[in-house]
Amino acid sequence: METLLRNHKIHNLTEDLVTREVDAICDEIEKSGRKPELCTCDQCRLDAACYVLNRTQPSYVVSNRGVARLERETLERRQKDVDLTVLIYKALEDVAHNRRPYFDHRTHTSKAAEHAANGAVNCRAVFNIPVIVGRVFNGVNFEPLSGIDVELVQGGELVAMRDANWQNPYRFVKDTEGTFTFWPRPVEAKTEGERAVFEFTVRIETEGFETLNHFLEVQVVSENFADIPFSMDRTFKLQDLYLFPEGAEEYAD
């Protein structure tokens, strides 16, 4: 079991949500000058995030199907997000009352500055293409699709995915309600900070429907680290797409 878990990347998407919201709330506190009794240093942010994570339900995924399910549930999380904000403020208040001794509580380092400071000098530069997320519906009855495949194509070929847990083609199933996700493999770059535009096509060819080809461009800046974990912060969301049955003009009459 240990070998199996070491070879697969299990990711808790709730951790992404909580750490992002803790940072956003702390940044807002710093800008507004509100609640000066609350500490927003790096350590207290981490402590607050741990406080919240120990009181929230995790959402573990290992593949794009898990991410698609979570994307489907996004609309159902509105009230939970309000509850999360309340819990984060409670966490910051509790952490502020029990600050760790012997720690400099005046410092906060942004993630960008942290990467620059740690700077993986010997790492090759790569373009880490974000996770591409979209939804496809039947253009006549607006119902989500299931039982058919969607492909991510570049230059007429299927785009290679980051690892075997991310499929291309991706098959729609009922419980993802028309949501698809792709995480392309990193592309080598010459140097860090290089900008590039990657062109892809989302393609669906299936019996009984007109072929769908949706062109998209993703702008990426190269980085000096390739083995990054999945994060909902690194996503490229498409507009909703619609697949029309052959002869769909008949439905309009």
SULKANOR-V979146 format. One record per residue. N is the residue number from 0. RES is the residue in one small letter. OMEGA is omega in whole degrees, -180 to 180 (NA if undefined). Layout:
BEGIN
N:RES:OMEGA / N:RES:OMEGA
END
This chain:
BEGIN
0:m:179 / 1:e:-180 / 2:t:180 / 3:l:-178 / 4:l:180 / 5:r:-176 / 6:n:179 / 7:h:-178 / 8:k:176 / 9:i:-175 / 10:h:177 / 11:n:-176 / 12:l:177 / 13:t:179 / 14:e:176 / 15:d:-177 / 16:l:-176 / 17:v:-178 / 18:t:178 / 19:r:-179 / 20:e:176 / 21:v:179 / 22:d:-178 / 23:a:-179 / 24:i:179 / 25:c:178 / 26:d:179 / 27:e:178 / 28:i:-180 / 29:e:-178 / 30:k:-174 / 31:s:-178 / 32:g:179 / 33:r:176 / 34:k:-179 / 35:p:179 / 36:e:178 / 37:l:180 / 38:c:-178 / 39:t:179 / 40:c:-178 / 41:d:-176 / 42:q:-179 / 43:c:174 / 44:r:179 / 45:l:180 / 46:d:179 / 47:a:179 / 48:a:178 / 49:c:179 / 50:y:-177 / 51:v:-178 / 52:l:178 / 53:n:-178 / 54:r:179 / 55:t:-178 / 56:q:179 / 57:p:175 / 58:s:-175 / 59:y:176 / 60:v:172 / 61:v:-175 / 62:s:180 / 63:n:178 / 64:r:176 / 65:g:178 / 66:v:179 / 67:a:178 / 68:r:180 / 69:l:178 / 70:e:178 / 71:r:-176 / 72:e:-176 / 73:t:-178 / 74:l:-179 / 75:e:-174 / 76:r:-176 / 77:r:-179 / 78:q:179 / 79:k:179 / 80:d:177 / 81:v:178 / 82:d:-180 / 83:l:179 / 84:t:178 / 85:v:-179 / 86:l:179 / 87:i:177 / 88:y:177 / 89:k:179 / 90:a:-180 / 91:l:179 / 92:e:180 / 93:d:180 / 94:v:-180 / 95:a:179 / 96:h:-178 / 97:n:-177 / 98:r:177 / 99:r:177 / 100:p:176 / 101:y:178 / 102:f:179 / 103:d:-176 / 104:h:-179 / 105:r:-170 / 106:t:169 / 107:h:-180 / 108:t:178 / 109:s:-180 / 110:k:180 / 111:a:180 / 112:a:179 / 113:e:178 / 114:h:-180 / 115:a:-179 / 116:a:-178 / 117:n:180 / 118:g:-180 / 119:a:-170 / 120:v:-175 / 121:n:-179 / 122:c:176 / 123:r:178 / 124:a:180 / 125:v:169 / 126:f:176 / 127:n:-178 / 128:i:-176 / 129:p:175 / 130:v:180 / 131:i:-175 / 132:v:177 / 133:g:177 / 134:r:178 / 135:v:-179 / 136:f:171 / 137:n:-175 / 138:g:-179 / 139:v:-177 / 140:n:177 / 141:f:176 / 142:e:178 / 143:p:-177 / 144:l:173 / 145:s:177 / 146:g:176 / 147:i:-176 / 148:d:172 / 149:v:-176 / 150:e:169 / 151:l:-171 / 152:v:174 / 153:q:-179 / 154:g:179 / 155:g:-179 / 156:e:175 / 157:l:-180 / 158:v:178 / 159:a:-180 / 160:m:-176 / 161:r:175 / 162:d:-173 / 163:a:179 / 164:n:-180 / 165:w:-174 / 166:q:172 / 167:n:10 / 168:p:178 / 169:y:-179 / 170:r:176 / 171:f:173 / 172:v:-173 / 173:k:-170 / 174:d:173 / 175:t:172 / 176:e:173 / 177:g:-179 / 178:t:174 / 179:f:178 / 180:t:175 / 181:f:175 / 182:w:-176 / 183:p:178 / 184:r:177 / 185:p:179 / 186:v:-178 / 187:e:177 / 188:a:179 / 189:k:-177 / 190:t:174 / 191:e:178 / 192:g:178 / 193:e:-180 / 194:r:179 / 195:a:176 / 196:v:180 / 197:f:-178 / 198:e:180 / 199:f:173 / 200:t:171 / 201:v:-173 / 202:r:173 / 203:i:174 / 204:e:-178 / 205:t:-176 / 206:e:177 / 207:g:180 / 208:f:171 / 209:e:178 / 210:t:178 / 211:l:172 / 212:n:-180 / 213:h:-178 / 214:f:177 / 215:l:176 / 216:e:180 / 217:v:178 / 218:q:-176 / 219:v:174 / 220:v:-176 / 221:s:-178 / 222:e:180 / 223:n:176 / 224:f:-175 / 225:a:-174 / 226:d:-179 / 227:i:177 / 228:p:175 / 229:f:177 / 230:s:177 / 231:m:176 / 232:d:-179 / 233:r:178 / 234:t:176 / 235:f:-174 / 236:k:179 / 237:l:171 / 238:q:177 / 239:d:180 / 240:l:-177 / 241:y:179 / 242:l:-175 / 243:f:176 / 244:p:176 / 245:e:-177 / 246:g:-176 / 247:a:179 / 248:e:179 / 249:e:-179 / 250:y:-177 / 251:a:-177 / 252:d:NA
END
